[in-house]
Amino acid sequence: MKRPTAIVVGAGAGGVAIAARLAKEGFTVTVVEKNNFIGGRCSLIQEDGYRFDQGPSLLLLPEIFEKTFLDLNTSLEAEGIQLMKCEPNYRIWFGDHDSVELSTDMVRMKGEIERHEGKEGFMRFLSFMRESGHHYDLSAIHVLNKNFPNFSSMLRPGFLLSTMALHPFTSIYSRASKYFVSEKLRRAFTFTSMYLGMSPFEAPGTYSLLQYSELANGIWYPVGGFQIVLEALAGVGKRLGVEYRLNAPVSSIKLSGNSCIATGVVLTSGEVLTADTVVVNADLVYAYNELLPKSPFAESLKRRPTSCSSITFFWSFDRIIPELQTHNIFLADDYRGSFDSIFKDHGIPSELSFYVNVPSRIDPTAAPPDREAVVVLIPVGHLAENSSWATSFDTIISKAREAAFETIESRTGARGLRDSLLSEKIETPFSWKEKFNLDKGAILGLSHSFFNVLSFRPKTRHDKIRGLYFVGASTHPGTGVPICLAGSKIVSQQICHQHDMEKPYLMETEAFRWSVYGSCVIISIFVASWVWCLNLKYLWKTV
């Protein structure tokens, strides 16, 4: 029997994971990647003994990584991946020279919380952890491991009953404000919305699960850099027969004569590769608009809410900077205003909030002895049509660099940073767009607002072209390396179901039918119960 074939476009987190999963299920898989490296945004910059993570610099939700390797009959340890725990998690620096340290050590956390919130503050913190842990558990059960191919899938009984407990209609900041009275701790427990490329004043409260994961499971760093994890996944895939073709950009998805079936890809070199299934791990908005025929849906994707971009500096220093920890957060005094400048005005705040990572502090191999590698990530607006600041970008970069130096020195007490700087590399919204085909230079894909997730998010399978699937940040379940790994399992299961059945769409048709029936029953019971309770209440008052 002929083995089914698949082509994966893009070797990012979702791409390398789904390639290995499909190969394990018996597919002959080829991965085509435009760049000369594996990992996409999870790649490394290396120069003169210094190493920087170009994208993620901390590993969250370690259980998803462990499960991914376990699904492939291996483990992180077996693949030579050593994870080091970052303790404390962060130091958050404020404009008044105060700072807050977040840690998995509850004794240390108790002291930090009570210093800002008083004696009752720690109990409120535990209540916040209980709620965010509930968000974490419900999301793992009802979202990360489930597909949402149509609206009726949002009416699944389990998900429907858990919706309000997930607080999707209130912001992370609003939820934190319920538990913390000090403005500093409200900020300390909401800034991680930036992992989703969203403002804490707009990100749904559900995503407080990130704070729970960091404080309950810790923050980790792979020795050798984040790309090591994806290279290991690619290595597993290669052992299972996956072929990787680097420096092989795709110009279009090859379709059948009636454009109803994906039959392969066309490389920019003119070479045509054919397959039964095509999985796109490239930026989804780019793929719909550049690799597929024009369509109203492709145009509509350009108008969807989009995550932010960044100006990122990679600095090589000739000395250790002891004032900095592995992970440092510098928050603007005008906290809300700084986020509004990014997400509403699509520009650069007059006062920056930014993240500083010192990989050499946790992993000495990131820099030569007695020297420091430092990454400064400054969130900025994506390249919207009204981004007037984009026309004077050299000046903007210069101001951002000076603002970062000044803020770090004034808040931490570090001195002479400019004099100690040996070299610098920079990524901007323009380079993110060019290097990784990111629409508008948005580093985290489409936004995660409520009407841009679940069944509202672009589907993992094309609704008109058979055999064409999507995996990655802008499709379900969403952005972030662990989330894309979870998505790879969902999509691989979809593909395998299609190839296992004589009538590929029968299963989803039946699932849809039963989902509708089940949802109607649940809604009917709910309404009947509600009416019954009202009647009972009325009778009680009458008696």
N, C-alpha and C positions, 0 to 999 in steps of 0.2 A: 504494500500500500504506500502510495506517494506521501512523503512528509509534507505537511502544510508549510508554507513559507511566509515570512513576515519581514518587512523593512521598517526600521525605526529611524525617524528623522530627528537627529539631535541626541547628543550624549550627555545631557544633564542628568540630574538625580532621577527623575522619572524615567528617562530613556534607558539608562544603564540597568535600572531595576527591572523594568518590564522586559527588556531583552533577555535577561537571565531567567526570568520567570517563564517566558514563552519557550525558551530553549529547554528548560526543565520539563515542559509539557510536550516536548517532541517536535517543536517547530524548528525549521531551519531559518535562522535570524541573521540579518545583516543590519548593522548600525552605520548610518552615514552622518558625518559631523563636519561642519564647515571649517572649524578651527583645527589646529594641529595638536589638541589636547583633549582629554576626557574630563568631564565635570561641569562644563558650562560656567556659570557664575561661581561655582565652587572650585575655582582654579587657583593656582599659586603664582605669585610674582617673586622671582628670585634674582638676586644681583649681589655679587661680591660677598657671598656668605650670609646675606640677609634673606629672610623668607617671610612673605606676607600672604595672608589669606585674602584673595581678591573679593570674595563674597562672605559667607557666614564664617564667624570666628569663634562660635561657641555651639556646642552640641546639646540640644534640648530634646525632651521626650525620648530618652535612650531606649526605652522599651520597644519603640517602633523600629529602631535600627536593629535591635536584637531579634525581634520577630521576623524582620525581612531576611536576615541571614539564616535564621532557623528554618524559614520556609524553603530555603535553597539548600537545606541539609548541611549547613555549616554554621559557623559562629564568628563573632568579631575576633575572639581570641585565636581561633583556628586560622584566620586569615591574617594574623599578625598585627591586628589593630590594638593599640594600647591607649585606653582612655584615661586621662588624668583629670581629677576633680578640681575645679577652681573654688577655692575657699579663702576668703569670702566670695560671694557671687559678684557683687559690685560695690564700688564706693560711688555715691552720688554727691556731687559737689554743687553747693548753692552759692548765690551771689554774695551772701553775707559772711562767707568763709566758714559756714557750718557745713557739715557733711553727714550723710546717713549711710550706714553699712548694712547691706542685706546679706543674710547668711542662712545656711541650713542648720546652723548651731542655734537651737532654740534658747539657750542661755544667753548667748550674745544678742539674739534678736529681742529677747525680753528687755534687756537693758536699753537697746536703741529705741524700742517702742515706748517704754515708760519715760524715757528722757524727753520725748516730744508729746506724749499723750497722757501722761500721768499714770497712776497705779491701775486705773481701770482699763487703760489702753490695751494691755496685753490680752485681756479677755475679748475685747472687740476685734483684735487681730485674729484670734483663734476662730471667732465667728466668721470673719472674712475668709479665712482659710477653709472653713467648713463649706461656705457657699461656693467658692472658686473650685474646691475639690469636687463638689457636686456637679458643677459645670464640666469639669474634666471627665468625670465618670460617665455622665450622660452623653457627652459628645463622642467619647470612645465607643459607646454602645450603639448609638443611634445615627451618627454622622460619619465618622472616619472610616467605618467598615461597611457602609451602605452606599448604594448608588441612588441617585435621584433623577431618573431618566424622564420623568413627567410630573405634572403637578400632583397627580393622585398619590405619588410616592410620599408626599409630605403629609398625607392623611393616614399613614400607617399608625395603628393604635399606639404603639410604644412611643413613637416620636411625637404624636399629637398630644399625648398625655404629659410629655416632659417639656413641651414648648415653653410654657410660662416659667418653669423652674430654671430655664436657661437664660432668662432675662434678655431676649434678643431685641427688645424695643426700648431699652434704656442703655445709656452709654457706660463704658467702663468707669469713667470719671464719676458718674452719678452713683454707681454701685459702691465705689471706694469711699465716696463722701458719706455714705450711710454708716460706715464703720470707723472712719478716721476723722477727727476734728481738726487736726493740724494740717495746714496746706502743704507742708513739706512731705508728710507721709501720703497724702492724697496723690501727690506727684510721683513719689517713689514707687507707688503701687499701680501706676497707670502708664508710665512711659513706654512699657513694652508693647503697647499697641503699634509702635513703630516697626515691630517685626512683621506686621501685616501691611506696613506702608500706610497707616491710618492715624488720624488724630484721636487721642483718648476721649475727646468730646463727641466723637461720631462713631467710634468702634463699638459694636454691640457688647453689652455686659458679659455675654457668653465667654468672651476671650480673656476674662480674668483667669481662665484655666492655665494661661501661660505663667502667671505669677505662682499659681499653685505648683505647677510642674517644676519651676525653678527652685522653690523653697522646699518642696517635698522630695524631689528626685535629684536636685543639684544641677549645676552647670558643668559641662565636661568639655575637654579639648583632646582631639586625637593627636598623638605624638607624630610629628612630621607634617601637620597641617590637615585641614578638612578634606582636601582632595584625596588624601590617602584612603578615606572610606569609600569614595566612589570608584577609585582605581581598583580597590579590592572587589567591589561588586562587579566591575567590568571583568576582572580576572576570573571570578566565579563563572560569569557568562562565557568567557572564552573556553574554559574547561568543558563547558556544556556544548560548545560548538559555535558560539556567536562570533561572527566576523565583524571586525571594526575597520571602517574605512575613514580615516581622518583626511583633512584637507579636501573634503568632497562636498562642497555646498550644493544644495538642491535648488533648481530653478522653478520646478513645478511638480505637482502631484499628477501622475499619469492616470487618465480616466478612460473608461470604455467609450465606444462610439456614441452612446446615448448619454454619456456623463453620469451614469447611475452607479457605476462600480469603480472603485479605486483598484488599479492594476499594477501600480508601482510608482517610481519617481523618475524624473528627468534631472540629471546633474547639469550644472552650468557648463561642464565640458562637452555636453551633448550626449553623453552616455545614458542609456535607458536601462534601469533595473526593474525587473518585474517581481511581483509577489502576490499572494492571495490576500494579504492584509497589510495595510500601511498604518503605522502609529506615528503621530506627529508630536514630538517633544519640543519643537521650536515654539517661540512665543506665539500664542494662539491668535492674537489680533493680526500679527504679521502673516501667519500661515493662511488665514482666511482671505486676506487682502492681496497677498503676493504670490501664494503657491496654488491657489484655487481660482476658478472662474469668479468674476465679480458677481455680487449678489446683494440684495437689500440687507440681509443679515450681516454680511461682512461689513457693510457701511455702518450698520447700527452698533457694531462692536466698538467702533472708533469713538462713539458718543457715550460709552459706558463710563461710570466713575472708575478712575485709575489710581493706582498707588503712586507714591512719591518717587522722586529720583534722588541722587546724592552727588555731592562733590566729595571724593575720598582721596586723602593724602596718604602716601606710604613713605614714611620717613626713616632714614638710616642714621642713627646717632653714634658718635664716637665714644659714648660713655653710658653708664647706667643712670637711669632717672628714678631714684628711690621713692620720690614722692608719688609716683603713679603705681596703681595696682594692675592686675591683669585686665580687669574690665572697669572702666570709669565712665560715668555719665555726668555731663555738664548741662544743667537745665537753665533756660532763660528765666529771668525774674518775671517777665511777661509771658508766663507759660502758655496761656490760651492764645495770646496774640501771635506768638511764634508759630503755633500750629495753624492758625488761620492764614498766616502769610504763605505757608506751604500748600495747604489743601484747598483754600478758597481763592487765594490770589495767584497760586501757582508760581510763586516767586521765592525769594530768599529773605528770611526774617532780618530785621535790623539788628536784633540780638539773637545769637545762635543758641540752639540746643544741639548737642552733638555727643558722639560716643568715641571713646579712645580705648583701643585695644593694644596691649603690650604682650604679644605672643611669647617673646623671649623670657618673660617673667615666669610662665608656667612650663615652657618647653625651651630649654637652653639651645637646642639645635636651630632655633629661628634667627639667631644672630651670632657673630663671632664672640669669643670670650670678652667679658667686660664691656660689651656694647649692647645697644638696644634697638630692636625693631618696633616701630610704633605705627599703628593705623588710626587715622582720624576720619571718621565718617560723619559728614554733615548733611542731614536730610534737607532737600530743596524741592521745589515744585517740579513736576514733570514738564516736558516741552509742549505746553499748550499753545494754541494759536495766538493767544494774547500775552505770551511770555516776553514782554518787552526787554527784560533783563538779559535775555539770551543774546541780544545783539552786542552787548558790551561785556562779553564773558571773561576776557582776560583781566579786566578791572575787577570783576566780581570775584574771580579766583584769588587775586592778590589780596583783596579785602578779607575774604574768608580765611586765608592763611594767617594774616596778621591778627584777626579776631581770635582764632584758635590759639595761637601762641600767647596772646595777651591774657585770655581767659584761663588757660592752664596755669600760667605763671602766677597770676593774681590770686587764684583760688587755692592752689596746692602749695605755693611757696617755692616751686621749682624756679631756677634761674639759669640764664644763659643758654636757653634752648636753641636759639637761632645760631649762636656761635658753635654749638655742638653738632649741628646738622651737616651730615656729609653728602647726602643725596636725597632726591625726592622724585617720586612718580605720582601721577594724578589720574584719576578717573572722573569723568564728568557725564552729565546727561547725554552729551553728544557721543562720547566714546562708548557708553553703555549701549546706545542705540546702534552704533556702527559695528561694534565687536560681537554683540549677541542678538542683533535684530530685534531689540526691545522697542515696542511701540511707544513713542513719546519719551524714550529713555527711562520708562518706569521700571524700577529695579525689582518690583515684586508683583508685576502683572496687574490684573484687574483688582479693583477694591473688594473688600469683604463686608460692605454694607448689607443689610438684611435682604434687600431686593437684588442682590448680586451674588447670592450663595444658594446652596441646595438646588432646588428645581429651577431657580431663576438664573443660575450660573450656566455658561455654555456647556453643552453636554459632552460627555466622554466619547460619544459616538455621533458621527454626522447623521443628521436626520433625513438626508436625501441620498447620500452617496454610501452605498453598501461597501463594507470592508475598510472604512476609514475611521480611525479612532484618534483620540487626543489624550495626552497625559502631561501633567505639569501644572505650573502655578495658576493659570487662568481658567482651568477647568475644575470640575469637582474632584477632590474636596477642597482644594485651595493651595495657597502658597506656603513656602517654607520647606526645607529639605525633608523632614520627617513626614510632613503632610503629603508631599509628592510621592514618597515611598509608599505611603498608605494607598494613594491613588493608583499606583502601579499594580497593586493587587486587585483592586476593583476592576480595572480595565482588562487585565489579563484574564480574569474570570469571565468577563463579557465575551472576549474573543474566543475563549475555549468553549463556552456554551454554544456560540454560533457554529463552530466547526464540529461539535459533537452531535448536532441535530440535523436531520435531513431537511427540516424546515426551520431555518435559523431564527425566524422571527416569531415562531409559534410560542416559544417559552415566554417571551416578553409580552405577547398578546394575551396569553393565559394569565400571566402575572398581573398585567394591567387590569384584566377583567375581574380577577379575584380581589385585587387591591380596591377597585371601585366598589364591588359588592361589600367587602369587609368594612370599607370606610363608611358606606351608607348605613350599615348595621350599627357601627360605633356611634355615628352622629345621631341616629334615631334613638339609640339607648340613652345617649347623653341628653337629648332634648326631652325625651320622655321622663327621665329622672328629674330634670330641672322643673318640668311642669308638675310632676308629682310632688316635689318638695314645696313648690309654691302653693299647691292645693292644700297640702298638709299644714303649712303655716297658716293659711287662711282658716282652715277648720279649727285649728288650735285657738286662734284669736276669737273665733265665733263661740266656741265652748266656754 
